[in-house]
């Protein structure tokens, strides 16, 4: 029986992101061409007696990140060489895949994701029942995020451990992705603007901080650095005034530095932007309010008190951040 990853479903009628179908085909050349449009040119060959595929792909773009799912429906060998301009994270929710990436090799299944970098050569073999959730991350965007977290220093030739076992922080990363997919499937769009930026930043920062890479030691040292006074002053102001309609101009005035310097301070020492930090503080205060709610208080009253008026989006982001719905938190008060 094929192993199925927690939170993802298998079967043609339950493919993730079914409303964002890109193609379905039985032709090898057609499948190779369609996949190459999203990823890169590659060699694709069935490895068994069956020469036809039952290939499909669903995908949605979120700025520098593309989230999708796909399968080939046959034993196949895939040779993309070096990916070039992107990182690729893959987690099977059924079946398995053998992967060689540079000097490393592994077998990926529902319990072990893979993280491919852009520079090393790759060769893969997918089983006929292998279906994967896949995340494509632009190389430039991930390197830019890393540079910000290092205070603007050079951040090139970033490499990760190939295997990403589904334990600890890695399992939380994929759980966050599953919640994002659920939100997209429920709302029927990719959530442009602030929400999309929040999802991107959360996934990029979490990947850099929690999955071993050749910059992990430098990132760990960053947490021991003391943030400059203007960052700490703005943090204290946000904590004390989170129920107000704060603007970026307000925060710049409090900081006593330029907007550019404020942004750089938060990116370097907090891995986020000032306004995203405001949202995080408000989410935490909503959670505190739900846990301390009195009889008769509702999720709506507490959320709107802290400035969240689009309740559907709020609930999805709350669940992504805390791993449960606001109503579940309220029941545990």
C-alpha positions as CSV (number, residue, x, y, z in Angstrom):
1,X,0.0,0.0,0.0
2,X,1.4,3.4,-0.9
3,X,2.4,5.6,2.0
4,X,0.6,8.9,2.2
5,X,2.0,12.0,3.9
6,X,-0.1,13.5,6.7
7,X,-2.2,16.4,5.4
8,X,-2.0,15.6,1.7
9,X,-4.3,13.3,-0.2
10,X,-3.9,10.9,-3.1
11,X,-6.2,9.8,-5.9
12,X,-7.2,11.6,-9.0
13,X,-10.2,13.3,-7.5
14,X,-8.2,14.7,-4.5
15,X,-5.0,16.1,-6.1
16,X,-3.8,19.2,-4.3
17,X,-4.5,22.5,-6.0
18,X,-6.9,20.8,-8.5
19,X,-8.4,24.2,-9.5
20,X,-4.9,25.2,-10.8
21,X,-4.4,22.3,-13.2
22,X,-1.7,23.0,-15.8
23,X,-1.8,19.8,-17.8
24,X,-2.7,16.1,-18.0
25,X,-1.2,13.9,-20.7
26,X,-0.2,10.4,-21.6
27,X,2.6,11.5,-24.0
28,X,6.2,11.5,-22.8
29,X,7.3,14.4,-25.0
30,X,4.3,16.5,-24.1
31,X,4.9,15.9,-20.4
32,X,8.6,16.8,-20.7
33,X,7.8,20.0,-22.6
34,X,5.1,21.1,-20.1
35,X,7.2,20.5,-17.1
36,X,10.2,22.2,-18.7
37,X,8.2,25.4,-19.0
38,X,7.9,25.6,-15.2
39,X,11.3,24.1,-14.1
40,X,14.0,23.6,-16.7
41,X,14.9,21.5,-19.7
42,X,15.5,17.8,-18.8
43,X,15.5,14.3,-20.0
44,X,12.4,12.2,-19.2
45,X,12.2,8.5,-19.9
46,X,9.9,5.7,-18.8
47,X,12.0,3.0,-17.1
48,X,9.6,0.1,-17.3
49,X,7.8,-1.7,-20.1
50,X,5.0,0.8,-20.1
51,X,5.9,3.6,-22.6
52,X,2.9,5.8,-21.9
53,X,2.4,8.1,-18.9
54,X,-0.5,9.3,-16.8
55,X,1.2,12.5,-16.1
56,X,-0.4,15.6,-14.5
57,X,0.6,18.9,-12.9
58,X,-1.2,21.5,-10.8
59,X,0.6,24.7,-9.8
60,X,0.0,28.2,-8.6
61,X,2.6,31.1,-8.5
62,X,3.1,33.2,-5.4
63,X,5.7,35.8,-6.3
64,X,9.1,34.2,-6.0
65,X,7.6,30.9,-4.9
66,X,5.5,28.5,-7.0
67,X,3.6,25.7,-5.2
68,X,2.4,22.7,-7.0
69,X,1.8,18.9,-7.2
70,X,2.4,16.4,-9.9
71,X,2.9,12.7,-10.8
72,X,3.9,10.7,-13.9
73,X,1.8,7.6,-13.4
74,X,4.7,5.4,-14.5
75,X,8.2,4.5,-13.4
76,X,10.4,7.3,-14.9
77,X,13.9,8.5,-14.9
78,X,14.3,12.3,-14.9
79,X,17.7,14.0,-15.6
80,X,17.5,17.8,-15.3
81,X,21.3,18.3,-14.8
82,X,21.8,21.5,-12.7
83,X,18.6,23.4,-12.0
84,X,20.3,26.8,-12.6
85,X,18.0,29.5,-11.3
86,X,15.9,27.9,-8.6
87,X,15.7,25.7,-5.5
88,X,13.3,22.8,-5.5
89,X,11.7,21.2,-2.4
90,X,9.7,18.0,-3.0
91,X,7.7,15.8,-0.6
92,X,6.0,12.7,-1.9
93,X,2.5,12.1,-0.5
94,X,2.5,8.7,-2.2
95,X,5.2,6.5,-3.6
96,X,8.9,7.3,-3.5
97,X,11.8,8.6,-5.5
98,X,15.5,7.9,-5.6
99,X,17.5,11.1,-6.0
100,X,21.2,11.8,-6.7
101,X,22.2,15.4,-6.2
102,X,25.9,16.2,-6.6
103,X,27.8,13.8,-4.4
104,X,24.7,13.0,-2.2
105,X,22.0,10.4,-2.7
106,X,18.8,9.5,-0.9
107,X,15.4,7.9,-1.2
108,X,12.5,10.3,-0.7
109,X,9.1,9.2,0.6
110,X,6.3,10.6,2.7
111,X,8.7,10.8,5.7
112,X,11.6,12.5,4.0
113,X,11.5,15.5,1.6
114,X,14.3,16.5,-0.6
115,X,15.9,20.0,-1.1
116,X,17.7,20.5,-4.5
117,X,20.0,23.4,-5.1
118,X,20.6,25.2,-8.4
119,X,24.3,24.3,-8.9
120,X,24.7,20.5,-8.4
121,X,23.7,18.0,-11.1
122,X,20.6,16.0,-10.4
123,X,19.2,12.6,-11.4
124,X,15.9,11.1,-10.2
125,X,13.9,8.0,-10.5
126,X,10.2,8.2,-9.6
127,X,8.0,5.2,-8.9
128,X,4.8,4.8,-10.8
129,X,2.7,5.7,-7.8
130,X,4.9,8.7,-6.8
131,X,3.0,11.9,-6.4
132,X,4.7,14.9,-4.9
133,X,4.0,18.3,-3.5
134,X,6.6,20.6,-4.9
135,X,7.9,24.1,-4.1
136,X,10.0,26.1,-6.6
137,X,11.9,29.0,-5.0
138,X,13.7,31.6,-7.2
139,X,17.4,31.5,-6.4
140,X,17.7,35.3,-6.5
141,X,14.8,35.7,-4.0
142,X,16.2,33.2,-1.5
143,X,19.7,34.7,-1.7
144,X,18.3,38.2,-1.2
145,X,16.4,37.0,1.9
146,X,19.6,35.4,3.2
147,X,21.6,38.6,2.6
148,X,19.1,40.6,4.5
149,X,19.2,38.2,7.4
150,X,23.0,38.5,7.4
151,X,22.9,42.3,7.5
152,X,23.5,42.8,3.8
153,X,26.5,40.6,3.4
154,X,27.2,38.4,0.3
155,X,25.0,35.3,0.2
156,X,25.9,33.3,-2.9
157,X,26.4,29.6,-3.4
158,X,23.8,28.7,-0.8
159,X,23.5,24.9,-0.4
160,X,21.2,22.8,1.8
161,X,21.3,19.2,3.1
162,X,19.6,17.1,0.5
163,X,17.4,15.1,2.9
164,X,14.7,16.9,4.9
165,X,13.2,14.4,7.4
166,X,9.7,15.2,8.5
167,X,10.5,15.9,12.2
168,X,10.8,19.0,14.2
169,X,11.1,22.3,12.3
170,X,11.0,20.6,8.9
171,X,7.6,19.1,9.6
172,X,6.4,22.5,10.7
173,X,7.7,24.0,7.5
174,X,5.6,21.6,5.4
175,X,2.6,22.0,7.8
176,X,2.8,25.8,7.1
177,X,2.8,25.0,3.4
178,X,-0.2,22.7,3.7
179,X,-2.1,25.5,5.5
180,X,-1.2,27.9,2.7
181,X,-2.5,25.3,0.1
182,X,-5.7,24.9,2.0
183,X,-6.2,28.7,2.0
184,X,-5.6,28.9,-1.7
185,X,-8.0,26.0,-2.4
186,X,-10.7,27.5,-0.2
187,X,-10.4,31.1,-1.6
188,X,-9.7,30.1,-5.3
189,X,-6.8,32.6,-5.8
190,X,-3.2,33.1,-4.9
191,X,-3.7,35.9,-2.4
192,X,-1.9,38.9,-3.8
193,X,-0.3,41.8,-1.9
194,X,0.4,41.7,1.9
195,X,-0.8,38.2,2.5
196,X,1.3,36.8,-0.3
197,X,4.4,38.7,0.9
198,X,3.8,37.3,4.4
199,X,3.6,33.7,3.1
200,X,6.7,34.1,1.1
201,X,8.7,35.7,3.9
202,X,7.6,33.1,6.4
203,X,8.6,30.2,4.2
204,X,11.9,31.6,3.1
205,X,13.0,32.7,6.6
206,X,11.9,29.4,8.1
207,X,13.7,27.4,5.5
208,X,17.0,29.3,6.0
209,X,16.8,29.2,9.8
210,X,15.7,25.6,10.3
211,X,17.0,23.4,7.5
212,X,20.8,22.8,7.7
213,X,22.8,24.8,5.1
214,X,26.3,26.2,4.6
215,X,25.2,29.5,6.2
216,X,23.6,28.0,9.3
217,X,26.4,28.9,11.6
218,X,26.4,32.5,10.6
219,X,22.6,32.7,10.9
220,X,22.9,31.2,14.4
221,X,25.4,33.9,15.4
222,X,22.9,36.6,14.2
223,X,20.5,35.7,17.0
224,X,23.2,36.6,19.6
225,X,23.5,40.1,18.2
226,X,21.7,42.9,20.0
227,X,19.3,44.9,17.8
228,X,20.1,48.6,17.5
229,X,18.2,51.0,19.7
230,X,15.9,52.3,16.9
231,X,14.7,48.7,16.3
232,X,14.1,48.1,20.0
233,X,12.3,51.4,20.4
234,X,9.9,50.7,17.5
235,X,9.3,47.2,18.9
236,X,8.3,48.6,22.2
237,X,6.1,51.2,20.6
238,X,4.3,48.5,18.5
239,X,3.7,46.4,21.6
240,X,2.2,49.4,23.4
241,X,0.1,50.6,20.5
242,X,-0.8,47.5,18.6
243,X,-4.5,48.3,18.9
244,X,-4.0,51.6,17.0
245,X,-4.0,52.1,13.2
246,X,-0.2,52.2,12.9
247,X,1.3,53.4,9.7
248,X,4.9,53.2,8.4
249,X,5.2,57.0,8.9
250,X,4.4,56.5,12.6
251,X,7.1,53.9,13.0
252,X,9.7,56.0,11.2
253,X,8.9,59.0,13.4
254,X,9.3,56.9,16.5
255,X,12.6,55.3,15.3
256,X,14.4,58.6,14.7
257,X,16.0,57.1,11.6
258,X,15.1,57.0,7.9
259,X,12.6,54.5,6.5
260,X,15.4,52.7,4.7
261,X,17.5,52.4,7.9
262,X,14.4,51.1,9.8
263,X,13.7,48.5,7.2
264,X,17.3,47.3,7.1
265,X,17.3,47.1,10.9
266,X,14.2,44.9,11.0
267,X,15.4,42.7,8.1
268,X,18.8,42.2,9.6
269,X,17.9,41.6,13.2
270,X,14.3,40.3,13.0
271,X,14.2,38.8,9.5
272,X,11.0,40.7,8.6
273,X,9.7,44.2,7.8
274,X,8.3,46.7,10.4
275,X,4.7,46.3,9.2
276,X,4.9,42.5,9.1
277,X,6.2,42.7,12.7
278,X,3.0,44.8,13.5
279,X,0.9,42.0,12.1
280,X,2.8,39.3,14.1
281,X,2.4,41.3,17.4
282,X,-1.3,41.7,16.7
283,X,-1.7,38.0,16.0
284,X,0.0,37.2,19.2
285,X,-2.3,39.6,21.1
286,X,-5.3,38.0,19.5
287,X,-4.1,34.6,20.7
288,X,-3.6,36.0,24.3
289,X,-7.1,37.5,24.2
290,X,-8.6,34.2,23.0
291,X,-6.9,32.3,25.8
292,X,-8.1,34.8,28.4
293,X,-11.5,35.4,26.9
294,X,-14.5,36.0,29.3
295,X,-17.8,34.3,28.8
296,X,-19.6,35.9,25.8
297,X,-16.5,37.1,24.0
298,X,-16.1,35.9,20.4
299,X,-13.4,35.4,17.9
300,X,-14.8,38.2,15.9
301,X,-14.8,40.7,18.7
302,X,-11.3,39.9,19.8
303,X,-9.9,39.9,16.2
304,X,-11.5,43.2,15.2
305,X,-10.3,44.8,18.4
306,X,-6.7,44.1,17.1
307,X,-7.4,45.4,13.6
308,X,-8.4,42.2,11.7
309,X,-11.6,42.9,9.8
310,X,-11.2,40.4,6.9
311,X,-12.0,37.4,9.1
312,X,-11.6,34.7,6.5
313,X,-8.1,35.7,5.7
314,X,-7.3,36.4,9.4
315,X,-8.4,32.8,10.3
316,X,-6.2,31.3,7.6
317,X,-3.2,33.3,8.7
318,X,-3.8,32.6,12.4
319,X,-4.0,28.9,11.7
320,X,-0.7,29.1,9.6
321,X,1.0,30.9,12.5
322,X,-0.3,28.8,15.5
323,X,-1.3,25.5,13.9
324,X,-5.0,25.7,15.0
325,X,-8.1,27.7,14.2
326,X,-9.0,30.8,16.3
327,X,-12.1,29.0,17.4
328,X,-10.0,26.1,18.7
329,X,-7.9,28.4,20.8
330,X,-11.0,30.0,22.2
331,X,-12.4,26.6,23.2
332,X,-9.2,25.9,25.2
333,X,-9.4,29.1,27.2
